[in-house]
């Protein structure tokens, strides 16, 4: 899967919540099981500190991000750091190819 596709989907999801985020780093590693193929993702994103960004991160899960052609099997915020100006979060997720 294109790493850009997941990045755009996350940005759209944040925008729907009234927040703006920039992806600072994205690492995707291919994985395969007996029946599925996909990628494991590690992302770092940053946005202006804002209650809407906090609420989006609090509610963020695989069901809150639309990713046509793929299944976002897992997505979670594993670390978050904020100050008066910016919030940074580290996300981990798994995508599965559906077609």
C-alpha positions, -999 to +999 in steps of 0.1 A: +000+000+000+011+035-007+023+052+025+009+084+010-026+069+009-026+063+046-011+097+053-039+114+032-066+094+049-053+104+084-052+141+073-087+139+060-099+123+092-083+150+113-097+177+091-132+163+095-127+167+133-115+203+128-078+196+133-049+199+110-019+175+111+013+170+093+030+137+090+066+140+101+077+104+097+062+073+083+077+039+082+059+010+066+071-026+066+055-053+045+041-084+062+024-115+051+004-143+067-009-175+052-040-156+040-033-119+041-007-094+029-003-058+041+019-034+059+028-025+095+030+013+099+047+036+124+039+073+120+047+105+138+024+134+133+022+169+146-005+195+148-011+228+165-022+222+201-060+224+201-088+206+220-101+194+186-068+176+179-068+161+214-104+149+209-095+134+175-064+116+189-085+103+219-111+088+195-087+077+168-090+040+159-091+019+127-128+025+122-124+063+121-102+064+090-116+055+056-090+037+034-107+025+002-092-007-012-076-016+021-086-027+056-071-007+084-070-036+107-054-018+136-046+019+145-037+033+178-019+062+194+011+048+213+026+081+225+016+118+227+034+149+238+020+184+239+031+219+248+014+253+243+022+253+206+022+218+192+010+183+198+031+153+185+017+118+184+032+084+175+008+060+158+010+023+150-013+005+126-017-024+103-032-023+068-044-053+048-049-054+010-084-063+001-082-068-037 
